[in-house]
Amino acid sequence: MDNLALACQGCNGHKYTKTKGYDPASGEVVPLYHLSRQKWHEHFRWNDDFTLIVGLISIGRATIETLHLSREGLVNLRRVLYAMGEHPPQENM
Ligand SMILES: [Zn+2]
């Protein structure tokens, strides 16, 4: 129960039961970002066109890597939602 978070099927499938991930920048295995315990903007930011999430620290980078948050389908979805005024989410600004 402690590891539950609302996620799309794609992200959920990549996360599976993992609570740790590999940070490609440092080579460390670190805990994944915890949605209810940690602040998004301390771990991530958007790139200039809001299509990619950028990891600011190891937990952010490991979460992006583990959940494959830069996969093509998500990038395309963010591009369309941004054009519709529906992205980025307000809490992530
Ligand atoms: Zn997702």
PDB file of the backbone (N, CA, C, O) and the ligand in Angstrom, with CONECT records:
HET     ZN  A 101       1
ATOM      1  N   MET A   1       0.820  -1.208   0.000  1.00  0.00           N
ATOM      2  CA  MET A   1       0.000   0.000   0.000  1.00  0.00           C
ATOM      3  C   MET A   1       0.859   1.265   0.000  1.00  0.00           C
ATOM      4  O   MET A   1       0.482   2.287  -0.573  1.00  0.00           O
ATOM      5  N   ASP A   2       2.016   1.178   0.650  1.00  0.00           N
ATOM      6  CA  ASP A   2       2.893   2.339   0.757  1.00  0.00           C
ATOM      7  C   ASP A   2       3.499   2.730  -0.584  1.00  0.00           C
ATOM      8  O   ASP A   2       3.994   3.846  -0.747  1.00  0.00           O
ATOM      9  N   ASN A   3       3.458   1.819  -1.533  1.00  0.00           N
ATOM     10  CA  ASN A   3       4.108   2.056  -2.823  1.00  0.00           C
ATOM     11  C   ASN A   3       3.105   2.349  -3.931  1.00  0.00           C
ATOM     12  O   ASN A   3       3.451   2.260  -5.109  1.00  0.00           O
ATOM     13  N   LEU A   4       1.866   2.697  -3.575  1.00  0.00           N
ATOM     14  CA  LEU A   4       0.842   2.942  -4.580  1.00  0.00           C
ATOM     15  C   LEU A   4       0.840   4.390  -5.039  1.00  0.00           C
ATOM     16  O   LEU A   4       0.995   5.308  -4.233  1.00  0.00           O
ATOM     17  N   ALA A   5       0.664   4.586  -6.335  1.00  0.00           N
ATOM     18  CA  ALA A   5       0.499   5.921  -6.897  1.00  0.00           C
ATOM     19  C   ALA A   5      -0.344   5.793  -8.154  1.00  0.00           C
ATOM     20  O   ALA A   5      -0.292   4.775  -8.845  1.00  0.00           O
ATOM     21  N   LEU A   6      -1.120   6.828  -8.447  1.00  0.00           N
ATOM     22  CA  LEU A   6      -1.906   6.848  -9.667  1.00  0.00           C
ATOM     23  C   LEU A   6      -0.960   7.026 -10.852  1.00  0.00           C
ATOM     24  O   LEU A   6      -0.182   7.980 -10.886  1.00  0.00           O
ATOM     25  N   ALA A   7      -1.020   6.126 -11.811  1.00  0.00           N
ATOM     26  CA  ALA A   7      -0.122   6.202 -12.962  1.00  0.00           C
ATOM     27  C   ALA A   7      -0.815   5.591 -14.170  1.00  0.00           C
ATOM     28  O   ALA A   7      -1.716   4.764 -14.036  1.00  0.00           O
ATOM     29  N   CYS A   8      -0.377   6.015 -15.358  1.00  0.00           N
ATOM     30  CA  CYS A   8      -0.907   5.395 -16.569  1.00  0.00           C
ATOM     31  C   CYS A   8      -0.337   3.983 -16.684  1.00  0.00           C
ATOM     32  O   CYS A   8       0.613   3.615 -15.993  1.00  0.00           O
ATOM     33  N   GLN A   9      -0.942   3.215 -17.568  1.00  0.00           N
ATOM     34  CA  GLN A   9      -0.535   1.822 -17.715  1.00  0.00           C
ATOM     35  C   GLN A   9       0.928   1.700 -18.129  1.00  0.00           C
ATOM     36  O   GLN A   9       1.635   0.805 -17.666  1.00  0.00           O
ATOM     37  N   GLY A  10       1.386   2.607 -19.006  1.00  0.00           N
ATOM     38  CA  GLY A  10       2.768   2.548 -19.471  1.00  0.00           C
ATOM     39  C   GLY A  10       3.760   2.769 -18.349  1.00  0.00           C
ATOM     40  O   GLY A  10       4.695   1.987 -18.175  1.00  0.00           O
ATOM     41  N   CYS A  11       3.560   3.833 -17.589  1.00  0.00           N
ATOM     42  CA  CYS A  11       4.467   4.126 -16.470  1.00  0.00           C
ATOM     43  C   CYS A  11       4.383   3.034 -15.415  1.00  0.00           C
ATOM     44  O   CYS A  11       5.396   2.598 -14.867  1.00  0.00           O
ATOM     45  N   ASN A  12       3.164   2.601 -15.142  1.00  0.00           N
ATOM     46  CA  ASN A  12       2.979   1.570 -14.130  1.00  0.00           C
ATOM     47  C   ASN A  12       3.681   0.276 -14.530  1.00  0.00           C
ATOM     48  O   ASN A  12       4.277  -0.402 -13.692  1.00  0.00           O
ATOM     49  N   GLY A  13       3.607  -0.055 -15.799  1.00  0.00           N
ATOM     50  CA  GLY A  13       4.276  -1.260 -16.270  1.00  0.00           C
ATOM     51  C   GLY A  13       5.789  -1.176 -16.126  1.00  0.00           C
ATOM     52  O   GLY A  13       6.443  -2.161 -15.785  1.00  0.00           O
ATOM     53  N   HIS A  14       6.337  -0.002 -16.386  1.00  0.00           N
ATOM     54  CA  HIS A  14       7.791   0.163 -16.225  1.00  0.00           C
ATOM     55  C   HIS A  14       8.185   0.189 -14.755  1.00  0.00           C
ATOM     56  O   HIS A  14       9.243  -0.318 -14.381  1.00  0.00           O
ATOM     57  N   LYS A  15       7.336   0.779 -13.923  1.00  0.00           N
ATOM     58  CA  LYS A  15       7.677   0.847 -12.500  1.00  0.00           C
ATOM     59  C   LYS A  15       7.579  -0.512 -11.846  1.00  0.00           C
ATOM     60  O   LYS A  15       8.456  -0.919 -11.084  1.00  0.00           O
ATOM     61  N   TYR A  16       6.468  -1.228 -12.161  1.00  0.00           N
ATOM     62  CA  TYR A  16       6.228  -2.559 -11.613  1.00  0.00           C
ATOM     63  C   TYR A  16       6.345  -2.496 -10.081  1.00  0.00           C
ATOM     64  O   TYR A  16       5.636  -1.712  -9.450  1.00  0.00           O
ATOM     65  N   THR A  17       7.205  -3.286  -9.487  1.00  0.00           N
ATOM     66  CA  THR A  17       7.344  -3.246  -8.027  1.00  0.00           C
ATOM     67  C   THR A  17       8.612  -2.507  -7.597  1.00  0.00           C
ATOM     68  O   THR A  17       8.980  -2.523  -6.423  1.00  0.00           O
ATOM     69  N   LYS A  18       9.274  -1.862  -8.555  1.00  0.00           N
ATOM     70  CA  LYS A  18      10.559  -1.231  -8.241  1.00  0.00           C
ATOM     71  C   LYS A  18      10.377  -0.041  -7.303  1.00  0.00           C
ATOM     72  O   LYS A  18       9.438   0.741  -7.455  1.00  0.00           O
ATOM     73  N   THR A  19      11.258   0.088  -6.358  1.00  0.00           N
ATOM     74  CA  THR A  19      11.297   1.265  -5.488  1.00  0.00           C
ATOM     75  C   THR A  19      12.637   1.996  -5.630  1.00  0.00           C
ATOM     76  O   THR A  19      12.830   3.066  -5.053  1.00  0.00           O
ATOM     77  N   LYS A  20      13.553   1.415  -6.397  1.00  0.00           N
ATOM     78  CA  LYS A  20      14.859   2.028  -6.653  1.00  0.00           C
ATOM     79  C   LYS A  20      15.134   2.008  -8.150  1.00  0.00           C
ATOM     80  O   LYS A  20      14.545   1.230  -8.901  1.00  0.00           O
ATOM     81  N   GLY A  21      16.040   2.880  -8.561  1.00  0.00           N
ATOM     82  CA  GLY A  21      16.381   2.936  -9.977  1.00  0.00           C
ATOM     83  C   GLY A  21      17.804   3.420 -10.180  1.00  0.00           C
ATOM     84  O   GLY A  21      18.458   3.901  -9.254  1.00  0.00           O
ATOM     85  N   TYR A  22      18.267   3.281 -11.415  1.00  0.00           N
ATOM     86  CA  TYR A  22      19.639   3.620 -11.798  1.00  0.00           C
ATOM     87  C   TYR A  22      19.680   5.055 -12.309  1.00  0.00           C
ATOM     88  O   TYR A  22      18.937   5.424 -13.219  1.00  0.00           O
ATOM     89  N   ASP A  23      20.552   5.853 -11.716  1.00  0.00           N
ATOM     90  CA  ASP A  23      20.771   7.224 -12.192  1.00  0.00           C
ATOM     91  C   ASP A  23      21.884   7.176 -13.229  1.00  0.00           C
ATOM     92  O   ASP A  23      23.035   6.915 -12.878  1.00  0.00           O
ATOM     93  N   PRO A  24      21.567   7.424 -14.501  1.00  0.00           N
ATOM     94  CA  PRO A  24      22.594   7.315 -15.542  1.00  0.00           C
ATOM     95  C   PRO A  24      23.709   8.349 -15.396  1.00  0.00           C
ATOM     96  O   PRO A  24      24.801   8.131 -15.919  1.00  0.00           O
ATOM     97  N   ALA A  25      23.477   9.445 -14.717  1.00  0.00           N
ATOM     98  CA  ALA A  25      24.504  10.480 -14.578  1.00  0.00           C
ATOM     99  C   ALA A  25      25.554  10.097 -13.532  1.00  0.00           C
ATOM    100  O   ALA A  25      26.749  10.296 -13.749  1.00  0.00           O
ATOM    101  N   SER A  26      25.113   9.557 -12.413  1.00  0.00           N
ATOM    102  CA  SER A  26      26.058   9.243 -11.331  1.00  0.00           C
ATOM    103  C   SER A  26      26.438   7.770 -11.289  1.00  0.00           C
ATOM    104  O   SER A  26      27.442   7.403 -10.680  1.00  0.00           O
ATOM    105  N   GLY A  27      25.631   6.918 -11.941  1.00  0.00           N
ATOM    106  CA  GLY A  27      25.866   5.478 -11.870  1.00  0.00           C
ATOM    107  C   GLY A  27      25.353   4.848 -10.586  1.00  0.00           C
ATOM    108  O   GLY A  27      25.562   3.659 -10.349  1.00  0.00           O
ATOM    109  N   GLU A  28      24.684   5.635  -9.759  1.00  0.00           N
ATOM    110  CA  GLU A  28      24.172   5.128  -8.484  1.00  0.00           C
ATOM    111  C   GLU A  28      22.782   4.524  -8.638  1.00  0.00           C
ATOM    112  O   GLU A  28      22.024   4.900  -9.531  1.00  0.00           O
ATOM    113  N   VAL A  29      22.463   3.589  -7.762  1.00  0.00           N
ATOM    114  CA  VAL A  29      21.093   3.104  -7.617  1.00  0.00           C
ATOM    115  C   VAL A  29      20.502   3.827  -6.418  1.00  0.00           C
ATOM    116  O   VAL A  29      21.030   3.756  -5.309  1.00  0.00           O
ATOM    117  N   VAL A  30      19.405   4.519  -6.656  1.00  0.00           N
ATOM    118  CA  VAL A  30      18.808   5.368  -5.615  1.00  0.00           C
ATOM    119  C   VAL A  30      17.310   5.104  -5.538  1.00  0.00           C
ATOM    120  O   VAL A  30      16.735   4.534  -6.465  1.00  0.00           O
ATOM    121  N   PRO A  31      16.670   5.513  -4.440  1.00  0.00           N
ATOM    122  CA  PRO A  31      15.211   5.365  -4.350  1.00  0.00           C
ATOM    123  C   PRO A  31      14.531   6.157  -5.468  1.00  0.00           C
ATOM    124  O   PRO A  31      15.035   7.194  -5.898  1.00  0.00           O
ATOM    125  N   LEU A  32      13.393   5.662  -5.929  1.00  0.00           N
ATOM    126  CA  LEU A  32      12.607   6.404  -6.907  1.00  0.00           C
ATOM    127  C   LEU A  32      11.858   7.533  -6.212  1.00  0.00           C
ATOM    128  O   LEU A  32      11.612   7.491  -5.006  1.00  0.00           O
ATOM    129  N   TYR A  33      11.509   8.525  -6.986  1.00  0.00           N
ATOM    130  CA  TYR A  33      10.706   9.651  -6.498  1.00  0.00           C
ATOM    131  C   TYR A  33       9.407   9.129  -5.883  1.00  0.00           C
ATOM    132  O   TYR A  33       8.751   8.254  -6.447  1.00  0.00           O
ATOM    133  N   HIS A  34       9.051   9.667  -4.742  1.00  0.00           N
ATOM    134  CA  HIS A  34       7.809   9.281  -4.050  1.00  0.00           C
ATOM    135  C   HIS A  34       6.830  10.441  -4.135  1.00  0.00           C
ATOM    136  O   HIS A  34       7.044  11.502  -3.549  1.00  0.00           O
ATOM    137  N   LEU A  35       5.756  10.217  -4.873  1.00  0.00           N
ATOM    138  CA  LEU A  35       4.782  11.251  -5.208  1.00  0.00           C
ATOM    139  C   LEU A  35       4.214  11.988  -4.001  1.00  0.00           C
ATOM    140  O   LEU A  35       4.050  13.207  -4.046  1.00  0.00           O
ATOM    141  N   SER A  36       3.918  11.281  -2.942  1.00  0.00           N
ATOM    142  CA  SER A  36       3.250  11.932  -1.813  1.00  0.00           C
ATOM    143  C   SER A  36       4.222  12.426  -0.743  1.00  0.00           C
ATOM    144  O   SER A  36       3.824  13.179   0.145  1.00  0.00           O
ATOM    145  N   ARG A  37       5.479  12.019  -0.812  1.00  0.00           N
ATOM    146  CA  ARG A  37       6.435  12.421   0.225  1.00  0.00           C
ATOM    147  C   ARG A  37       7.435  13.456  -0.256  1.00  0.00           C
ATOM    148  O   ARG A  37       8.090  14.111   0.555  1.00  0.00           O
ATOM    149  N   GLN A  38       7.559  13.610  -1.573  1.00  0.00           N
ATOM    150  CA  GLN A  38       8.591  14.496  -2.104  1.00  0.00           C
ATOM    151  C   GLN A  38       7.971  15.528  -3.024  1.00  0.00           C
ATOM    152  O   GLN A  38       6.885  15.321  -3.568  1.00  0.00           O
ATOM    153  N   LYS A  39       8.666  16.639  -3.194  1.00  0.00           N
ATOM    154  CA  LYS A  39       8.164  17.725  -4.029  1.00  0.00           C
ATOM    155  C   LYS A  39       8.699  17.597  -5.456  1.00  0.00           C
ATOM    156  O   LYS A  39       9.901  17.464  -5.686  1.00  0.00           O
ATOM    157  N   TRP A  40       7.763  17.640  -6.402  1.00  0.00           N
ATOM    158  CA  TRP A  40       8.115  17.438  -7.819  1.00  0.00           C
ATOM    159  C   TRP A  40       9.200  18.419  -8.260  1.00  0.00           C
ATOM    160  O   TRP A  40      10.191  18.023  -8.873  1.00  0.00           O
ATOM    161  N   HIS A  41       9.005  19.700  -7.944  1.00  0.00           N
ATOM    162  CA  HIS A  41       9.918  20.719  -8.470  1.00  0.00           C
ATOM    163  C   HIS A  41      11.315  20.659  -7.845  1.00  0.00           C
ATOM    164  O   HIS A  41      12.229  21.319  -8.337  1.00  0.00           O
ATOM    165  N   GLU A  42      11.496  19.901  -6.798  1.00  0.00           N
ATOM    166  CA  GLU A  42      12.834  19.723  -6.235  1.00  0.00           C
ATOM    167  C   GLU A  42      13.603  18.604  -6.949  1.00  0.00           C
ATOM    168  O   GLU A  42      14.820  18.483  -6.807  1.00  0.00           O
ATOM    169  N   HIS A  43      12.876  17.797  -7.712  1.00  0.00           N
ATOM    170  CA  HIS A  43      13.497  16.649  -8.388  1.00  0.00           C
ATOM    171  C   HIS A  43      13.487  16.760  -9.903  1.00  0.00           C
ATOM    172  O   HIS A  43      14.295  16.140 -10.594  1.00  0.00           O
ATOM    173  N   PHE A  44      12.541  17.574 -10.414  1.00  0.00           N
ATOM    174  CA  PHE A  44      12.349  17.633 -11.861  1.00  0.00           C
ATOM    175  C   PHE A  44      12.078  19.069 -12.308  1.00  0.00           C
ATOM    176  O   PHE A  44      11.709  19.935 -11.515  1.00  0.00           O
ATOM    177  N   ARG A  45      12.275  19.284 -13.599  1.00  0.00           N
ATOM    178  CA  ARG A  45      11.749  20.469 -14.251  1.00  0.00           C
ATOM    179  C   ARG A  45      11.386  20.046 -15.670  1.00  0.00           C
ATOM    180  O   ARG A  45      11.751  18.959 -16.116  1.00  0.00           O
ATOM    181  N   TRP A  46      10.669  20.909 -16.368  1.00  0.00           N
ATOM    182  CA  TRP A  46      10.372  20.660 -17.781  1.00  0.00           C
ATOM    183  C   TRP A  46      11.465  21.277 -18.633  1.00  0.00           C
ATOM    184  O   TRP A  46      12.102  22.249 -18.226  1.00  0.00           O
ATOM    185  N   ASN A  47      11.685  20.717 -19.812  1.00  0.00           N
ATOM    186  CA  ASN A  47      12.563  21.387 -20.767  1.00  0.00           C
ATOM    187  C   ASN A  47      11.802  22.582 -21.363  1.00  0.00           C
ATOM    188  O   ASN A  47      10.655  22.838 -20.997  1.00  0.00           O
ATOM    189  N   ASP A  48      12.443  23.298 -22.268  1.00  0.00           N
ATOM    190  CA  ASP A  48      11.872  24.564 -22.738  1.00  0.00           C
ATOM    191  C   ASP A  48      10.530  24.417 -23.442  1.00  0.00           C
ATOM    192  O   ASP A  48       9.688  25.309 -23.335  1.00  0.00           O
ATOM    193  N   ASP A  49      10.307  23.327 -24.155  1.00  0.00           N
ATOM    194  CA  ASP A  49       9.011  23.173 -24.837  1.00  0.00           C
ATOM    195  C   ASP A  49       8.063  22.224 -24.093  1.00  0.00           C
ATOM    196  O   ASP A  49       7.044  21.802 -24.640  1.00  0.00           O
ATOM    197  N   PHE A  50       8.402  21.897 -22.857  1.00  0.00           N
ATOM    198  CA  PHE A  50       7.552  21.087 -21.980  1.00  0.00           C
ATOM    199  C   PHE A  50       7.288  19.681 -22.511  1.00  0.00           C
ATOM    200  O   PHE A  50       6.285  19.064 -22.152  1.00  0.00           O
ATOM    201  N   THR A  51       8.172  19.171 -23.356  1.00  0.00           N
ATOM    202  CA  THR A  51       7.983  17.810 -23.849  1.00  0.00           C
ATOM    203  C   THR A  51       8.786  16.788 -23.042  1.00  0.00           C
ATOM    204  O   THR A  51       8.442  15.606 -23.016  1.00  0.00           O
ATOM    205  N   LEU A  52       9.850  17.242 -22.387  1.00  0.00           N
ATOM    206  CA  LEU A  52      10.701  16.318 -21.634  1.00  0.00           C
ATOM    207  C   LEU A  52      10.807  16.736 -20.172  1.00  0.00           C
ATOM    208  O   LEU A  52      10.909  17.920 -19.853  1.00  0.00           O
ATOM    209  N   ILE A  53      10.782  15.751 -19.305  1.00  0.00           N
ATOM    210  CA  ILE A  53      11.054  15.993 -17.893  1.00  0.00           C
ATOM    211  C   ILE A  53      12.562  15.871 -17.697  1.00  0.00           C
ATOM    212  O   ILE A  53      13.179  14.908 -18.152  1.00  0.00           O
ATOM    213  N   VAL A  54      13.144  16.845 -17.024  1.00  0.00           N
ATOM    214  CA  VAL A  54      14.585  16.851 -16.761  1.00  0.00           C
ATOM    215  C   VAL A  54      14.787  16.527 -15.284  1.00  0.00           C
ATOM    216  O   VAL A  54      14.172  17.148 -14.418  1.00  0.00           O
ATOM    217  N   GLY A  55      15.639  15.567 -15.002  1.00  0.00           N
ATOM    218  CA  GLY A  55      15.936  15.209 -13.618  1.00  0.00           C
ATOM    219  C   GLY A  55      16.974  16.159 -13.040  1.00  0.00           C
ATOM    220  O   GLY A  55      18.057  16.311 -13.606  1.00  0.00           O
ATOM    221  N   LEU A  56      16.658  16.798 -11.922  1.00  0.00           N
ATOM    222  CA  LEU A  56      17.563  17.764 -11.307  1.00  0.00           C
ATOM    223  C   LEU A  56      18.579  17.086 -10.392  1.00  0.00           C
ATOM    224  O   LEU A  56      19.726  17.520 -10.285  1.00  0.00           O
ATOM    225  N   ILE A  57      18.144  16.031  -9.744  1.00  0.00           N
ATOM    226  CA  ILE A  57      19.015  15.291  -8.828  1.00  0.00           C
ATOM    227  C   ILE A  57      18.855  13.798  -9.104  1.00  0.00           C
ATOM    228  O   ILE A  57      18.020  13.396  -9.914  1.00  0.00           O
ATOM    229  N   SER A  58      19.650  12.992  -8.434  1.00  0.00           N
ATOM    230  CA  SER A  58      19.720  11.565  -8.768  1.00  0.00           C
ATOM    231  C   SER A  58      18.371  10.864  -8.700  1.00  0.00           C
ATOM    232  O   SER A  58      18.066  10.030  -9.553  1.00  0.00           O
ATOM    233  N   ILE A  59      17.563  11.187  -7.704  1.00  0.00           N
ATOM    234  CA  ILE A  59      16.246  10.541  -7.583  1.00  0.00           C
ATOM    235  C   ILE A  59      15.384  10.862  -8.804  1.00  0.00           C
ATOM    236  O   ILE A  59      14.695   9.988  -9.331  1.00  0.00           O
ATOM    237  N   GLY A  60      15.427  12.098  -9.243  1.00  0.00           N
ATOM    238  CA  GLY A  60      14.666  12.489 -10.430  1.00  0.00           C
ATOM    239  C   GLY A  60      15.157  11.769 -11.674  1.00  0.00           C
ATOM    240  O   GLY A  60      14.365  11.235 -12.451  1.00  0.00           O
ATOM    241  N   ARG A  61      16.473  11.760 -11.857  1.00  0.00           N
ATOM    242  CA  ARG A  61      17.025  11.106 -13.052  1.00  0.00           C
ATOM    243  C   ARG A  61      16.742   9.600 -13.052  1.00  0.00           C
ATOM    244  O   ARG A  61      16.422   9.032 -14.096  1.00  0.00           O
ATOM    245  N   ALA A  62      16.857   8.960 -11.904  1.00  0.00           N
ATOM    246  CA  ALA A  62      16.603   7.519 -11.814  1.00  0.00           C
ATOM    247  C   ALA A  62      15.126   7.219 -12.081  1.00  0.00           C
ATOM    248  O   ALA A  62      14.797   6.191 -12.674  1.00  0.00           O
ATOM    249  N   THR A  63      14.242   8.111 -11.647  1.00  0.00           N
ATOM    250  CA  THR A  63      12.807   7.907 -11.877  1.00  0.00           C
ATOM    251  C   THR A  63      12.477   8.050 -13.358  1.00  0.00           C
ATOM    252  O   THR A  63      11.710   7.258 -13.906  1.00  0.00           O
ATOM    253  N   ILE A  64      13.051   9.052 -14.002  1.00  0.00           N
ATOM    254  CA  ILE A  64      12.842   9.238 -15.449  1.00  0.00           C
ATOM    255  C   ILE A  64      13.323   8.009 -16.207  1.00  0.00           C
ATOM    256  O   ILE A  64      12.640   7.521 -17.107  1.00  0.00           O
ATOM    257  N   GLU A  65      14.493   7.514 -15.844  1.00  0.00           N
ATOM    258  CA  GLU A  65      15.073   6.347 -16.502  1.00  0.00           C
ATOM    259  C   GLU A  65      14.222   5.090 -16.264  1.00  0.00           C
ATOM    260  O   GLU A  65      13.920   4.355 -17.204  1.00  0.00           O
ATOM    261  N   THR A  66      13.848   4.856 -15.038  1.00  0.00           N
ATOM    262  CA  THR A  66      13.138   3.627 -14.678  1.00  0.00           C
ATOM    263  C   THR A  66      11.739   3.584 -15.288  1.00  0.00           C
ATOM    264  O   THR A  66      11.306   2.543 -15.783  1.00  0.00           O
ATOM    265  N   LEU A  67      11.034   4.711 -15.253  1.00  0.00           N
ATOM    266  CA  LEU A  67       9.669   4.751 -15.781  1.00  0.00           C
ATOM    267  C   LEU A  67       9.629   5.089 -17.276  1.00  0.00           C
ATOM    268  O   LEU A  67       8.554   5.175 -17.870  1.00  0.00           O
ATOM    269  N   HIS A  68      10.804   5.279 -17.874  1.00  0.00           N
ATOM    270  CA  HIS A  68      10.894   5.595 -19.312  1.00  0.00           C
ATOM    271  C   HIS A  68      10.048   6.831 -19.632  1.00  0.00           C
ATOM    272  O   HIS A  68       9.254   6.827 -20.573  1.00  0.00           O
ATOM    273  N   LEU A  69      10.228   7.877 -18.843  1.00  0.00           N
ATOM    274  CA  LEU A  69       9.373   9.056 -18.964  1.00  0.00           C
ATOM    275  C   LEU A  69       9.682   9.909 -20.191  1.00  0.00           C
ATOM    276  O   LEU A  69       8.980  10.885 -20.456  1.00  0.00           O
ATOM    277  N   SER A  70      10.723   9.553 -20.942  1.00  0.00           N
ATOM    278  CA  SER A  70      11.014  10.264 -22.190  1.00  0.00           C
ATOM    279  C   SER A  70      10.601   9.438 -23.403  1.00  0.00           C
ATOM    280  O   SER A  70      11.038   9.720 -24.519  1.00  0.00           O
ATOM    281  N   ARG A  71       9.766   8.425 -23.198  1.00  0.00           N
ATOM    282  CA  ARG A  71       9.364   7.582 -24.335  1.00  0.00           C
ATOM    283  C   ARG A  71       8.540   8.405 -25.329  1.00  0.00           C
ATOM    284  O   ARG A  71       7.865   9.370 -24.972  1.00  0.00           O
ATOM    285  N   GLU A  72       8.626   7.982 -26.576  1.00  0.00           N
ATOM    286  CA  GLU A  72       8.074   8.764 -27.681  1.00  0.00           C
ATOM    287  C   GLU A  72       6.591   9.071 -27.495  1.00  0.00           C
ATOM    288  O   GLU A  72       6.151  10.186 -27.773  1.00  0.00           O
ATOM    289  N   GLY A  73       5.832   8.107 -27.035  1.00  0.00           N
ATOM    290  CA  GLY A  73       4.390   8.315 -26.865  1.00  0.00           C
ATOM    291  C   GLY A  73       4.086   9.426 -25.876  1.00  0.00           C
ATOM    292  O   GLY A  73       3.159  10.208 -26.083  1.00  0.00           O
ATOM    293  N   LEU A  74       4.856   9.500 -24.807  1.00  0.00           N
ATOM    294  CA  LEU A  74       4.641  10.551 -23.810  1.00  0.00           C
ATOM    295  C   LEU A  74       5.058  11.911 -24.344  1.00  0.00           C
ATOM    296  O   LEU A  74       4.385  12.913 -24.103  1.00  0.00           O
ATOM    297  N   VAL A  75       6.164  11.945 -25.067  1.00  0.00           N
ATOM    298  CA  VAL A  75       6.625  13.210 -25.651  1.00  0.00           C
ATOM    299  C   VAL A  75       5.585  13.740 -26.631  1.00  0.00           C
ATOM    300  O   VAL A  75       5.282  14.933 -26.632  1.00  0.00           O
ATOM    301  N   ASN A  76       5.040  12.857 -27.462  1.00  0.00           N
ATOM    302  CA  ASN A  76       4.001  13.274 -28.415  1.00  0.00           C
ATOM    303  C   ASN A  76       2.744  13.736 -27.693  1.00  0.00           C
ATOM    304  O   ASN A  76       2.135  14.736 -28.075  1.00  0.00           O
ATOM    305  N   LEU A  77       2.358  13.011 -26.653  1.00  0.00           N
ATOM    306  CA  LEU A  77       1.172  13.396 -25.882  1.00  0.00           C
ATOM    307  C   LEU A  77       1.361  14.769 -25.250  1.00  0.00           C
ATOM    308  O   LEU A  77       0.458  15.604 -25.298  1.00  0.00           O
ATOM    309  N   ARG A  78       2.526  15.006 -24.661  1.00  0.00           N
ATOM    310  CA  ARG A  78       2.787  16.311 -24.034  1.00  0.00           C
ATOM    311  C   ARG A  78       2.735  17.427 -25.069  1.00  0.00           C
ATOM    312  O   ARG A  78       2.231  18.514 -24.787  1.00  0.00           O
ATOM    313  N   ARG A  79       3.252  17.164 -26.263  1.00  0.00           N
ATOM    314  CA  ARG A  79       3.247  18.177 -27.329  1.00  0.00           C
ATOM    315  C   ARG A  79       1.802  18.545 -27.702  1.00  0.00           C
ATOM    316  O   ARG A  79       1.480  19.722 -27.857  1.00  0.00           O
ATOM    317  N   VAL A  80       0.950  17.547 -27.842  1.00  0.00           N
ATOM    318  CA  VAL A  80      -0.457  17.789 -28.205  1.00  0.00           C
ATOM    319  C   VAL A  80      -1.183  18.504 -27.062  1.00  0.00           C
ATOM    320  O   VAL A  80      -1.909  19.471 -27.291  1.00  0.00           O
ATOM    321  N   LEU A  81      -0.984  18.024 -25.836  1.00  0.00           N
ATOM    322  CA  LEU A  81      -1.660  18.643 -24.689  1.00  0.00           C
ATOM    323  C   LEU A  81      -1.206  20.092 -24.500  1.00  0.00           C
ATOM    324  O   LEU A  81      -2.011  20.952 -24.144  1.00  0.00           O
ATOM    325  N   TYR A  82       0.070  20.361 -24.735  1.00  0.00           N
ATOM    326  CA  TYR A  82       0.575  21.728 -24.622  1.00  0.00           C
ATOM    327  C   TYR A  82      -0.115  22.634 -25.648  1.00  0.00           C
ATOM    328  O   TYR A  82      -0.505  23.758 -25.331  1.00  0.00           O
ATOM    329  N   ALA A  83      -0.258  22.137 -26.867  1.00  0.00           N
ATOM    330  CA  ALA A  83      -0.917  22.917 -27.920  1.00  0.00           C
ATOM    331  C   ALA A  83      -2.376  23.195 -27.566  1.00  0.00           C
ATOM    332  O   ALA A  83      -2.937  24.203 -27.997  1.00  0.00           O
ATOM    333  N   MET A  84      -2.996  22.305 -26.780  1.00  0.00           N
ATOM    334  CA  MET A  84      -4.389  22.468 -26.356  1.00  0.00           C
ATOM    335  C   MET A  84      -4.510  23.272 -25.059  1.00  0.00           C
ATOM    336  O   MET A  84      -5.618  23.507 -24.577  1.00  0.00           O
ATOM    337  N   GLY A  85      -3.380  23.692 -24.497  1.00  0.00           N
ATOM    338  CA  GLY A  85      -3.414  24.431 -23.241  1.00  0.00           C
ATOM    339  C   GLY A  85      -3.628  23.562 -22.022  1.00  0.00           C
ATOM    340  O   GLY A  85      -4.006  24.055 -20.960  1.00  0.00           O
ATOM    341  N   GLU A  86      -3.387  22.268 -22.169  1.00  0.00           N
ATOM    342  CA  GLU A  86      -3.645  21.313 -21.064  1.00  0.00           C
ATOM    343  C   GLU A  86      -2.358  20.791 -20.435  1.00  0.00           C
ATOM    344  O   GLU A  86      -2.407  19.867 -19.623  1.00  0.00           O
ATOM    345  N   HIS A  87      -1.233  21.347 -20.785  1.00  0.00           N
ATOM    346  CA  HIS A  87       0.051  20.857 -20.274  1.00  0.00           C
ATOM    347  C   HIS A  87       1.003  22.043 -20.191  1.00  0.00           C
ATOM    348  O   HIS A  87       0.949  22.903 -21.071  1.00  0.00           O
ATOM    349  N   PRO A  88       1.864  22.142 -19.194  1.00  0.00           N
ATOM    350  CA  PRO A  88       2.080  21.177 -18.116  1.00  0.00           C
ATOM    351  C   PRO A  88       1.023  21.324 -17.019  1.00  0.00           C
ATOM    352  O   PRO A  88       0.337  22.342 -16.940  1.00  0.00           O
ATOM    353  N   PRO A  89       0.901  20.302 -16.177  1.00  0.00           N
ATOM    354  CA  PRO A  89      -0.015  20.394 -15.042  1.00  0.00           C
ATOM    355  C   PRO A  89       0.385  21.580 -14.147  1.00  0.00           C
ATOM    356  O   PRO A  89       1.572  21.874 -13.999  1.00  0.00           O
ATOM    357  N   GLN A  90      -0.581  22.238 -13.570  1.00  0.00           N
ATOM    358  CA  GLN A  90      -0.315  23.424 -12.754  1.00  0.00           C
ATOM    359  C   GLN A  90       0.656  23.151 -11.605  1.00  0.00           C
ATOM    360  O   GLN A  90       1.514  23.981 -11.303  1.00  0.00           O
ATOM    361  N   GLU A  91       0.522  21.998 -10.971  1.00  0.00           N
ATOM    362  CA  GLU A  91       1.377  21.699  -9.818  1.00  0.00           C
ATOM    363  C   GLU A  91       2.825  21.448 -10.224  1.00  0.00           C
ATOM    364  O   GLU A  91       3.700  21.363  -9.363  1.00  0.00           O
ATOM    365  N   ASN A  92       3.090  21.329 -11.521  1.00  0.00           N
ATOM    366  CA  ASN A  92       4.446  21.069 -11.990  1.00  0.00           C
ATOM    367  C   ASN A  92       5.104  22.311 -12.591  1.00  0.00           C
ATOM    368  O   ASN A  92       6.190  22.212 -13.163  1.00  0.00           O
ATOM    369  N   MET A  93       4.479  23.456 -12.476  1.00  0.00           N
ATOM    370  CA  MET A  93       5.030  24.662 -13.093  1.00  0.00           C
ATOM    371  C   MET A  93       6.222  25.196 -12.316  1.00  0.00           C
ATOM    372  O   MET A  93       6.806  26.209 -12.700  1.00  0.00           O
TER     373      MET A  93
HETATM  374 ZN    ZN A 101       2.514   7.628 -17.344  1.00  0.00          ZN2+
END
